[in-house]
């Protein structure tokens, strides 16, 4: 397959995604992907050489309603962004299939292992491979424009595509998220992030009236503030 066709496919899919509301689009080489893959789809990976990562930004105004806990406004916004992401992935998948290629959309927010907090595939690590950002101290994807103020969805496909390269940057001297974490889960190094502490707090927040989801948003707001000040 020629580079010209791969680039044309890439541009066409990116345009479709952006027309439907995406803010970020990137492609990863799935053969080089080493992070979490659910056993349910692992046998299928040979059919899908490429992974598409799509991001939609969260509302700054909505995140600003968060203080010490998630708000009802944020809970609803979180749900709607996930719905939008799934819609973009579904429509893009249908288009790819119409071009006689395989496509497997991975839900934006579907946990398959609650104990380990894992999905079918790691959206954030795929996004890193697709050049959309890096894993920050808060254990979330950090993008140079949106900080951690975004949500992600992924798609696996056999359509030949140009592959993006990971970006080489990190949090540097920014520690905005560290001091605001209500349970001290965020440490100096991203690999030292305390998943259990975070998850237990998320479960507590999910029991708040009207919230329903394991969400927080406190460190996202802190990271977003840093991004919007650049």
N, C-alpha and C positions, 0 to 999 in steps of 0.2 A: 504494500500500500504506500503510495507516494506521500511525501510530507505535505504537498499541496492539498490533497484530499483530506488528510488528517487535520490540517489547519482550517479548511472550509467547514468540516464537521464541527470542530471546536467553536468556531465563530457563530455558526448557525444555532447550536445548542445554547451558547452564552446569550445570544440575542433573545431567544425564546424565554430563557429563564429571567432575564432582566425585564422583558416586556410584562412578565407575570408578577413582578414584585421583588425579585432577588436583588440583593445589594452586593453579594460576592459570588464568584464562580471560579472554580479551579478544578484541575484534573490531576489525579495521582496515578502513578504506576503501581497497580495492585500487586505485581510480582515482587515488588520491593517492600511491601507493607508487612510489618512484623507485629503490630499491636493486636489487641483483643479481637478475635473472630469467634462468634458463637458456633458450637459444633453443628447446629442445624443448617448453617449455610457453608461451612468450611469445605465440604465435598464439592460445592458448586464453583469454587473460586477459579478453577482452571478454565471455566467457560467465560470468565470475566477478567480480561487483562487490565481494564481501566476502572477507576472509581471517580465519580463526579462529586464534588463537594460544593454545596450551595449554602449561603448565609443570608439571613434577613436581620436587619438591625432592630434593636428594641427602641422604644420611644424614650428619649431623654426625660421628657416631662413625666412619664409614668414612673420611671426609675427614681425620679426625685420625690415621689410620694413615700418612698421607703425611708424609714429611720432606723428603728431597732428590730423590725420584723417585716415580713412581707405584708402588703396591703391587698384589699379586695380588688382594687384597680389593677395592681400588678398581676394578681392571680388570673384575672380575666384576660389581660393582655398576653400573658404567657401562653394561655390556651389558644388564643386566636393566632398568634405567631406560629405555633406548632401546626395549626390547621392550614395556614397559608403555605408553610414549607412542604407539608405532605401533598397539598394540591399542586404545587410547582413540580415536585418530583413525579407525581402521577402523570401529569400532562406531558412532561418531558419524556417519561418512560414510554408513553403511548406513541409519541412522535418517533422515538428511536425504533420501536417495534414496527411502525409503519414503513420504516426504511429497511426492514428485514434484518435487524440486529437484535440481540438479546438485551434486556434491561431489567434490573432488579432494584426497585426503590426500597430503601430502608427507612422505616418510620422515624420521624424526628424525635419522638419521645416515647419509646416503648422499652421498658426494662424487662429483661428475660431472666436475670439473676439478681434478686433484691439484696441478698446477703453481700454479694460482691459489687453491687451497683453497676452491672454491665448490661449492655444492649446487644443486639445482633452483631454490631460492629462499632468501633469507637469513632463517632463522628468527629471529635476534636482531633484525634491523631490522624485521621484521613485528611482533615483540613490542613494540618501541618504539612503533610506530604504533598498536598495540592498547592502549597505556597500561600495559604490564607492567613498565616500567623504562627504563633509559637505557644507552647504551654507555659503559662505564667505561674507565679508563686501560689495563686489561688486555685491551681489545678484545672483552670479553664483555658480555652483558646483565647489568646490576646491578639487582636488585629491592630495594626498601626493607626487606623482611622477610627475604629469603633471601640477600641479597648476590648473588654469582655462583654460589651453590650450588644450581643447578638445571639441568635439561635441557629442551629445547623441541621441539615438533612443530607443524606448521602444516597448515591445510586451506583450500582455496579453495571457495567455494560461491556459488550463486545464490539461496539462501534469504534473504529480506529480514530484516535484523537491525539493531538499534541499534548504532551505531558508537562505540567508546570514543575518548577523546582522549589524546594523548601527555602524559606527566607532565613538568613543567619542573623538574627537579632534576639534580644531577650529583655527582661524587665530592667536590667542595668541597676541603677540606684533607686528605683521607685519601690517604695514599701507601703503604698497607700492602702492596700488591702489587708496588710498584716495586722495593723492596730485595730481595725474595725471588726474583725471576726469575733462574734460573740462567744465562741468556745475555744479560741486560740488554735484552730486547726491549721492555719497558714503559717508556714515557717520560712526561713531564709531560702532554702532550696526547694524547688518544686517537688522533687522526689521525696521530701520529708513531710509532705502534706498528710494530715491525719484524717483519712477517709472516714473512719468510724465516728470520730467526734463530730464531723460535719453531718454525716447521715443521721445520727441520733437527734441533732438539732433540727434537721429538715423534717423528720418525723413529728417532732414536737410542734413545729410551725404548721404542719399539714392538718393538725387537729384544731387549729384556730377556726372560729366560725366563718364559713364561706371560702376559706383558702383552698382546701381539698387536696392540693398538690404538695409534693416534697420540694418546696422552693424556699428561697431566702432572698437573694438579690442584693444583700448588703455589700459584699465584696465586688459585685458587678457594678454597683453604683460608684464605688470608690475608684475602680479601674476606668470606668467611663469618664469620670471627672478629669482624670489624668489625660485621657485621650483627647477630650474636647478642649483642653487647654493648650494643646500643641499647635 
